[in-house]
Amino acid sequence: MSLPKYQHVFDTAHLHSDLKKRSLRSGAITLSSQGIMFLIQLSSTMFLARILTPRDYGINAMAVAVIGLAGVVFSLGLSTATIQRAEINHEQVSTLFWINAGIGFLFTIIIASLSPVVAWFFKTPELLWVMITLSGTFFISGLSVQHSALLSRQMRFYSIAKIQIIAMVAGISVAIITGRQGFGYWALIFNFIINSVVNLIGTWIATGWLPGRIYRDVGVASMIKFGNNIMKFSLINYFSRNLDNILIGRYHGDAALGLYSKAYQLLMMPITNMRDPLTKVAMPVLSRIQNEPLQYRNYYCKCISILAFVSMPLVVFMFVCSDQLINLLLGSQWMGASELFKILAIAALIQPVVGTGGMVLLSLGRGRRYFVLGLINAIITSFSFVCGLPWGAKGVAISYVISNYVLFLPTLFYSFEDTSIRLFDFVVATYKPLLASLVMGIGCFFLIPFLGHISPFISMPICFLVCAGLYLTAFGFFPNGMTSLLNYYSYGRLIFERR
């Protein structure tokens, strides 16, 4: 049982009252924080891209590809197990905390020991000390896994938002200062380390929970089993998602990787900042209502309709305006990334909504199916990267797009099997945003030439506003389009309604 003074940390009964308003407000808080972080990240990218080189970003991408691969393993999926569990107590979380801490320390030693191998593989000697330095972040992160999970479980997204913003500002501030002092790629490494340290301190303060000792026979075996399936999925998924970076860096050099990784990062930056708030809020809510099929189905459909409504037009806008965006945000020295940016945007059009299939499996506790889904996706995606490699970064990007569309329907069929959700529900929730986005994209394509002689600082806001108007107009013409728009508006009013 939980200690009385920590009972509030583990009890979630109060979350069931007015679930709709609570989830909307949580989503608004998270979305607002992601918007702030997006602006901070975008501003820092514009600044750092002008003082650092594609090679600096290439070295950073090589290191992150390896660090991130190990990062998805060391947590063992136990944070998701803590969030998904209907009931949990102090003894269980304390035991999980020490497991995460021990694994984090072990990975610090392993990554530091492998740093010479990584430097040799990428033919980049600078990676030796970069990897040794970054290895320490595993132990740091291991100490914060369960604290972060407890905050998500309690839907304390305001606290999470504050921690993330403070950590990001601290890391970026150090990166900018050191970048201007001529530290090159080390500026990006310092950003990563400072962010991890500040996040650790913030989560401990916010939860107010101190772990106890390791306890035996407290029922963590089933949680470890569930987390193990998540960990295996995350491992193979991360490997397949980053194999493109590894192959491009190995066979085409750090400069080519710098352009490819920056194009992908710039494309996913706004999408991630919109997708993650929704999934962070939806995951604990869906876990709480997993035994109520109708309510579960309706909540999921509303989630993906909102996600599609926001993400799809944004991706189409970035696709059409890629040259202008690259020049505006990164500078003319990065124009080589524009073509890659366009290709990857085709995959990004469906990625956010298709990815919610995994959220369904996790919230229902189907860890085994989640792992099998990841394994199949990883095999096909990895094969596509190898097929495209002879044609350089462009060939890899095209192959990646093809694999995403090949996996589109099978992923959804497998995720929705034996659930209250049907593929038809998915289509109904997403077809209006998709078609309206395509209409908007055509209009934007014809608009761009008329704005070519204007500064991008003026033409891009004009183009964005015109495209937004086209999108909303097209959306409203579809059956029940105006009803959907009014519903989205009502969600906004409900968020700010006084209790």
N, C-alpha and C positions, 0 to 999 in steps of 0.2 A: 504493500500500500504506500501511497505518497505521504511524505511528511506533511503535517498540517500547514506549516508555514509555506510550503510549495504547492499546496493544493490548487491554487489559482493558475499555476503554470501548466497544469495537465488537464484540468477540467474544461470541457468544451460544450457543456449542456446549454450555456447561455447563448451560444451561437445559433441555435435553432430558432430563436425568436426573431421574427421579421427577417427571414433569410434573404428575401429579394432586395430589400433596402440595404441590408448590411453588405451584401455582395456588390451591389452597385456602388456604394460609397467606397468600399475597399478597392474596387476597380478604378474609381475616379482618383483616389489617392495614389495608387500605384501608377496609373497612366500619367498623372500630373508629374510625379517624381521622375518617371521615365522621360517625359518631355523635357524636364529641366536637365536631366543627365544627357539627353540627346543634344541639347543646345551646347552644353559644356563640352561634350565629346566632339561635336562638330567644330566648335570654335578652336579647340586644341588641335584637331586634325588639320584645319586650315593653317594654323600657325606652325605646327611641327613639320608639316609636309614641305614647308618653305625653308626650313633650316636643317632638315635631315634629308638624306638621299634615298633613292629606291633600294640601294644596297643595305642601308641601315635597317630599313623595314624588312628586307629579305632575311637578314640575320635574325631579327626578332621573330619573324614568321617560322624560321627553322626551329628555333628554341621553343616557341610556343607549341608547335606541332608535337614535339616530344613531351614537353611538360604537361600539356593538356591531355595527352593520351594516358599518361600515368595518373593525372588528376582525377579522371573519371573512375579509376579503379580503387584508389585508396579509401574513398568514402564508403565503399561496399554497398552503395544504395541505401544505407541505413537512415539517411535523412528523409527519403521518401517513405520508408517504412514507418518512421515516427509520425509523419503527417497523415498517412493513410489509415493508421490504426484507430479503431473506434474508441478504445480506452487504453491508457498507458499510465505508468506511475514512475515515481522517483527512482526506484531500484532498477527498473528496466532501462531508463534513459541514462542513468549513471554508468551502467554496464556498457551500453552502446558508446558512451562518451570515451571510455578508456580504450575500447576497441579501435575507435577512430583515431585517437591520439597515438596509440601504439603503431597502427598501420602508417600513419603520417610520418612518424619518426623512422620507420623502416624504409619508406620510400625516399626520404631525404638521403639516407645512406646509399640506397641503390642508384638514384639518379646521379649523385655526386661521383660514384664509382664508374658510371657509364659515360661520363662526360668526355673522356678521350675518344671513345668509340663514336660518339655523336659527331665530334669535330672531324674525325677521319671520314665518316660516312658522307658528310656534306662537303668535304674538302675545304673546310673553313676553320682554320686554327682558332679564330676568335671565340668560337663556341665553347672552348674548353672552360674558361673562367665564367662565361655566361651561364652555362649549365650548373656549375658548382654553386654559383650565387643563387640561382633560382631554386635549387634543390631544397633550400631551407623553407620555402613557402609551403611545402607539404606538411611539415610539422606544425607550422602556424595555422594552416587551414584545418588540420585535424582537430585542433582545439576549439574550433568554432562551428563544426558541422552540426552538432546536436542543438546548440544554442540557436542557430539560424532556423533549424527545423521547428523548434518550439515556438518561435515567433510566427512562422507561417501557419503552424497548426492552430494557433490562437487568432489567426487573421489580424495580427498586429502590423498591418502594412504601413501605417504611418511611421512606426519605429523603424521598420526595415528601410523605408524610403530615406529617412534622415541619415541612417548609417551609411547607406550606399552613396548618397550625395556627398557627405563629408569625406568618405574614403576616396571617392573619385576626385574631388577637388584637391585633396592632399596629394594624391599620386600624380595628378597632372601638373600641379604647381611645381613639384620637384622635377618632373620631366622637362618642363619649359625652362626652369632655371639651369638645370644641368645641360640641356640641349644648347642653350645660348652660350654656355661656357665651353662648348666644343667637345662634349662627351660622346657625341654621335649616338650609336645604337644603345649605349649604356643608359641614356635618358629614358628609353622605352622600358628597359629592365628595371630601373629605379621606380618607375611608375607602378609596375606590377607588384613590387615588394611592399612599397608604402601602402598601397591599396589593401593588401592582405593584412598588414599589421593593424591598420585603423579599423578594418572590418572586425577583426578579432576583439579588439577592445570594446567597440560599440555593441556587439551582440552580447557580450558578458554583462555589460552595464544595463542594457535594455531588459534582458530576461530577469536579472536579479537572482538567477539560480546558480547554485554551486553544486557540482557533482559530488556524490559520495564515493564509497569504495566500489569495487566489483562485487556483484552479488551472484550467487549460484541459484539455479532452479527458480528463476523469476519469469520464465516464459519468453525469453528473447530468441529461442531457437527458431520459431516460426518467422520472426521478424528478420532474422539473418538469412533464412531461406528465401523470403520474399525479396530482401535487399540484394541477395546474390544474383537473382535473375535480372534485376535492374542493372546491377553492376556489369554483368556479362553483356547485356544489351548496350549499355553506355560505352563499354570498351570497344566492341566491334563497330558500333555506329560512329564513334569518334575516329577510329582508325580509318574507316571508309570515307568519312567526311574530310579527313586531313591527308589522305594518301595522295591527293592531287598536289598539295603543297610539298610533300616529301619527294614525289617523283619529279616535279618541276625543279625544285631546288637541287636535286641530285644530278639531273641530266641536262638542265638548261640554265643553271646558274642562279645566283642570288638576285641579280637585276631583274630577270624575267619573273622570278618569284615575287619580288617586290611589287611589280606592276599587277600581277595576278591577285595577290593577297590584298592589296590596297583596293582594287576594284571590287572584290568580294566584300571586304570590310565596309566600304562606303555604301554599297548596295544594301547590306544587311543591317546597317546601323539603325535606320528609321524603322525597318520592319521588325527587328528584334525589340526595339523600344515600344512597339505597339503590341506585339504578340505576347511578350513575357508578362506584362501586367495582367492580361486576361487569363493566361494559363496559371499564373501564380494564385489568382483569386479563385478560379474555377476548380482547381484541383482539390483543395480542402472542402469546397462546397459539394462537389460531386461525390466525394468520399463520404460525406455526411448523409447524402440522400440516395446512396447506392441501392438501398432496399425499397425504393419507391419508383418503379419503372416509368410511370407517366411523367412524374415531376422531373426525373432524371433526363428523359428524352427532351422535354420542353426546354429545360435549362441548357442542355448541350446545343440544341438548335439555335437558341438565342445567342449563345456564345459565338458560334461559328458565323452566324449572320452578321454580327457586329464586327468580327475579325475580318471577314471578307469585304464588308462595306468600307472599311478603312484601308486595308492593305492592298487590295487589288488596284484601285485607281492610283494609289501612290506608286506602285511598281510600274504601271503603264506610263505614268508621267515621267518617271526617271528614265525609262527606256527611250522615250521620244526625245527627251532633253539631255541625253547623256553627255554630249560634247560640251554643252554650255555648263552643266553641273560640274564636270571634271575641271574645266578651266576656271570656274568661279571658286570652287572649294579647295582644289589642290594646286592649281597653277599650270602653266603651259608645259612644264617639264614632265607632267604626268599624263599628257594626252594619249600616250601609248596604251593607257588603261581603258580608254573609252570603248573600244570595240569589245574587249573582254567584259566590260560592264554591261553592255547591251545583251550579249549572249547569256550571261548569268541571270539577267533580269527575267528572261523567258522562264527559267526554272523557278525563280522567286515568286512568280505570279500565283502558283498553286501550293508552294511549300508551306506557308503558314497554316492554311486550312487543312491540308492533308495530314500535317503533323499532329493535329488534334486527335487522330485515331489512337496514338499512343497514350494520350491523356485518358481516353476512355478505358483502355486496358488497365492502366495503373490505378485509376480511381475505383475500379471494380475488383482490384486485388489479383488480377490475372498476370502475375509476373512471368510465368512460363511462356504464355502466348506472346507477351511483350518481347521476350528474348528471341523466340523463333522469328518473329516479325523483323527484328533488327538483324538477325543473321542472314535472312534472305535478302533484305535490302542491301546489306553490306557486301555480299558476294556480287550482286549485279552491279552496284555502284563502283566497286573496286575494279571489276572487269572492264567497265566503261572507261575508267581512267587509263588503264593500261592500253586499251585500244586507241585512245586519242593521243597518247604520249608522243608518237613519232612526228606529229604535226605541231608540237610545242604547246604553249599555254592555251592557244586558241583551240587546238584539237581536243585538249582535256576539257575545256569549258563546254564545247559542243557535245561531247560524249556525256558529260554530266547532265546536260539538259535532256538528252534522249533518255537516259536512265530514269530520270524523275517522272517522265510521262509514261514510260513503260510500267513503272511501279504504281502509278496513280490509282487505278481501279482495284488491283489485287490488294493493296494496302488497306483500302477502305472496306472491302468485302471481309477481309480477315479480321479487322478491328471490330466491325459491327456484328459479327456472327454471334448468335445466341445472346443478343442484347435487345433492348427495346428500340434501338435506333436502326433505321433502314437507310439504304443508299438513296432512296427517293427523298427522305428527309434532308439529306445532305445537299442534294441537287436543288431542292426548293429553297434552301437557306442561302445558296451561293450563286444561283444563276443570274439574278438581277444585278448584283455588284459586278459580275464578270462581263455581262453584255454591255452594261452602262459604261464600264471602264474602257472597253474596246471602242465604243462610240466616241468617248472623250478622247481617246488616243488618236483617232482619225482627225478629229478637229484640231488637236494640238499639233499634229504633223503639218497641217496646212497653215497653221498660225506662225510657226517658228520662222519661216523665211521672211515674214514681214517685220520681225523683231531683230533681224540679224545685225542691223546697223546701230542698235541701241546697246548701251553698256549692260552686261549681264546682271549687274546689281539692280538694274531697273527692269530689264526684260523678263527675268525669271519670276519676280513677284507678280508681274502683269500676267504672264503665261499661267502661273499657278492659279490665280483668281479666276481667269477665264475658264480654265479646265475644271475647276471646282464647280462653276456655274453650269457648264456643259454636263458634267457628271450627274449632278443633282437633278437637272432637268430631264436627262435621259432616264434616270432611275425612276422618276415620278411617273413616266409614261407606261411603265410595265404594269401588269395586273397587280393590284394591291401595293403598288410602289409608294403612293402617297401615304397609305396606311402605315407602311413600314417606316417611312420618314417621320411620321407623327409619333410612332412608338419610340424611335430613337430619341426624339425630342422629349418625350415624357420621361424617359430614363434619366435624361439630363436634369429635368426639373425635380425628379424624385431624389437625386443625389444631393441637391442643395436645399431640399425641404427641411424645415426645422423639425426636430424630434417632437 
